Every structure is written in structure tokens, then in C-alpha cells.
Amino acid sequence: MNSGEQLCLACGMCCDGSLFDNVRLQPEESAEDLKRLGMPVKVSRAKLPVAFLRQPCRALGEDCACAIYSRRPAQCRSFECGVFKEAQSGAISYEEAHRLVKQGRRKADKVRKLLVATGETDEALSLGARFRRVQRWVQRGEIDSEAGASFAALGLAMHKLDLFAHEKFYTEEDA
């Protein structure tokens, strides 16, 4: 296993719902093939429907390995985060890249912990989707004062995760 593979297997944030809400399928990709592999493909109700997989990805193993790696969607095949690209190019060391991954994972874990403190426990949704759900609860007054206090910390933690992701993980192609 090369250093780049080790880095990805130490991270998994592109698949675990920390960075993205979904993976959009290309028109030429077979949603039916992915469904046969056990993947829950959704289709938008837009005028031009778009098929996608919600994050966190069901194919992501606890070891951050992809169960459908050889048959994963094009968006998954083409994505390389900024940390990976910088390490591959030699702009940063792999040791520094692992440090950045750990820092990102700690930020995402803090968001997860605070989501639970607000009462949002649906781990089948991305962090962004879960955060927006809590925001709606707050806007509708459907949250108690203790969870409301956690929401302030959650908002800050989510903001810090987003800033870090934009600075270190997303690239121009992802924007």
C-alpha cells in the first residue's frame, strides 16, 4: 500500500458525510447497477432528474475502505482532496497530511457529538443535512433550552469544520 492509499484509509471524510451531502451520478452511470450492489440510489424530482447517493456512503467500511471500490461512481473516482494532492505533489509531507486529517476528523467528531447533544442522532445523514435539520428545529421553536444551548456551540463547530474543509480539503474543481 502506498502513502496516498494509507492517507485515504486514515481519513474517509469524503465518504463519511463530513465533507459532502451526496455523490451525484453521471448520466451515463447505471443507477440500477449500483442498486444491485446494495447502494441506495435516490433520484431528484427536478425537471431534469439527477441520480445520487447520499452521504455517508453505505459502501464505506469501518477501515475507511470502499466495498465497491472498483465500481464506485465517477465523482468518487475523480475526487482527490487538497490534503492528498499536496502530499502527492510534495508540497507537504505525508506526516503533515496525516496531522491535517486527524485535525479534520476531530472537528467532524466534535460536530457529531454536539448534534447528539441537540437531539439529532440520525447517523444515516451527512453532517450538513443533520445540522440543517437542527436549524429548522430551532427556527420552529421545537428544541428545549438545553439543546438550544448546545446549538450555539454546534453552529460554531460546524463553521470551523466548514472553514477547515474549504481551506484544506476542497479544491477548485469541487467548488
For each residue, the residues with C-beta under 8 A, 3 or more apart:
1: 5 6 9
2: 5 6
3: 6 7 87 94
4: 7 8 84 87 88
5: 1 2 8 9
6: 1 2 3 9 10 94
7: 3 4 10 11 83 84 87 94 97 98 101
8: 4 5 11 12 64 84
9: 1 5 6 12 63 64 65
10: 6 7 64 98 101 102
11: 7 8 14 64 81 83 101 104 105
12: 8 9 15 16 60 64
13: 16 18 19 81 101 104 105 108 165 169
14: 11 18 19 20 76 79 81 169
15: 12 55 56 57 59 60 64 66 76
16: 12 13 55 56 57 60 108
17: 20 21 55 56 125 126 127 128 129
18: 13 14 104 105 108 111 126 127 161 165
19: 13 14 55 81 165 169 170
20: 14 17 23 55 126
21: 17 54 55 126 128 129
22: 42 52 53 54 55 126
23: 20 52 53 55 57 73 75 76
24: 50 51 52 73 75
25: 29 31 34 41 50 51 52 53 73 74 75
26: 29 73 74 75
27:
28:
29: 25 26 33 34 51 73 74
30: 33 34
31: 25 34 35 41 43 51
32: 35 36
33: 29 30 36 37 71
34: 25 29 30 31 37 39 41 53 68 71 73
35: 31 32 38 39 40 41
36: 32 33
37: 33 34 59 68 71
38: 35 58 59
39: 34 35 53 58 59 68
40: 35 53 54 58
41: 25 31 34 35 51 52 53
42: 22 51 52 53 54
43: 31 49 50 51 52
44: 49 50 51 52
45: 49
46: 49 50
47:
48:
49: 43 44 45 46
50: 24 25 43 44 46
51: 24 25 29 31 41 42 43 44
52: 22 23 24 25 41 42 43 44
53: 22 23 25 34 39 40 41 42 57 58 73
54: 21 22 40 42 124 125 126 129
55: 15 16 17 19 20 21 22 23 126
56: 15 16 17 60 123 124 125 126
57: 15 16 23 53 60 66
58: 38 39 40 53
59: 15 37 38 39 66 67 68 72
60: 12 15 16 56 57 64 65 66 67
61: 64 65 66 67
62:
63: 9
64: 8 9 10 11 12 15 60 61
65: 9 60 61 69
66: 15 57 59 60 61 69 72 76
67: 59 60 61
68: 34 37 39 59 71 72
69: 65 66 72
70:
71: 33 34 37 68
72: 59 66 68 69 76 77
73: 23 24 25 26 29 34 53 76 77
74: 25 26 29 77 78
75: 23 24 25 26 78 79
76: 14 15 23 66 72 73 79
77: 72 73 74
78: 74 75 173
79: 14 75 76 174
80: 84 85 88 171
81: 11 13 14 19 84 85 168 169 170 171
82: 85 86 168 169 170 171
83: 7 11 86 87 92 97 100 101 104 168 169
84: 4 7 8 80 81 87 88 97
85: 80 81 82 88 89 171
86: 82 83 89 91 92 97
87: 3 4 7 83 84 90 91 92 93 94 96 97
88: 4 80 84 85
89: 85 86
90: 87
91: 86 87
92: 83 86 87 96 97 100
93: 87 96 97
94: 3 6 7 87 97 98
95: 98 99
96: 87 92 93 99 100
97: 7 83 84 86 87 92 93 94 100 101
98: 7 10 94 95 101 102
99: 95 96 102 103
100: 83 92 96 97 103 104 168
101: 7 10 11 13 83 97 98 104 105
102: 10 98 99 105 106
103: 99 100 106 107 164
104: 11 13 18 83 100 101 107 108 161 164 165 168 169
105: 11 13 18 101 102 108 109
106: 102 103 109 110
107: 103 104 110 111 157 160 161 164
108: 13 16 18 104 105 111 112 127 161
109: 105 106 112 113
110: 106 107 113 114 157 161
111: 18 107 108 114 115 127 131 154 157 158 161
112: 108 109 115 116 123 127
113: 109 110 116 117
114: 110 111 117 118 150 153 154 157
115: 111 112 118 120 121 127 130 131 134 154
116: 112 113 119 120 121
117: 113 114 147 150 153 154
118: 114 115 134 137 143 147 150 151 154
119: 116 134 137 143 147
120: 115 116 130 131 133 134 137
121: 115 116
122: 125 130 133
123: 56 112
124: 54 56
125: 17 54 56 122 129 130 133
126: 17 18 20 21 22 54 55 56 129 130
127: 17 18 108 111 112 115 130 131 158 161
128: 17 21 131 132
129: 17 21 54 125 126 132 133
130: 115 120 122 125 126 127 133 134
131: 111 115 120 127 128 134 135 154 158
132: 128 129 135 136
133: 120 122 125 129 130 136 137
134: 115 118 119 120 130 131 137 138 143 151 154
135: 131 132 138 139
136: 132 133 139 140
137: 118 119 120 133 134 140 142 143
138: 134 135 141 142 143 148 151
139: 135 136
140: 136 137
141: 138
142: 137 138
143: 118 119 134 137 138 147 148 151
144: 147 148
145: 148 149
146: 149 150
147: 117 118 119 143 144 150 151
148: 138 143 144 145 151 152
149: 145 146 152 153
150: 114 117 118 146 147 153 154
151: 118 134 138 143 147 148 154 155
152: 148 149 155 156
153: 114 117 149 150 156 157
154: 111 114 115 117 118 131 134 150 151 157 158
155: 151 152 158 159
156: 152 153 159 160
157: 107 110 111 114 153 154 160 161
158: 111 127 131 154 155 161 162
159: 155 156 162 163
160: 107 156 157 163 164
161: 18 104 107 108 110 111 127 157 158 164 165
162: 158 159 165 166
163: 159 160 166 167
164: 103 104 107 160 161 167 168 169
165: 13 18 19 104 161 162 168 169 170
166: 162 163 169 170
167: 163 164
168: 81 82 83 100 104 164 165
169: 13 14 19 81 82 83 104 164 165 166
170: 19 81 82 165 166 174 175
171: 80 81 82 85 174 175
172: 175
173: 78
174: 79 170 171
175: 170 171 172
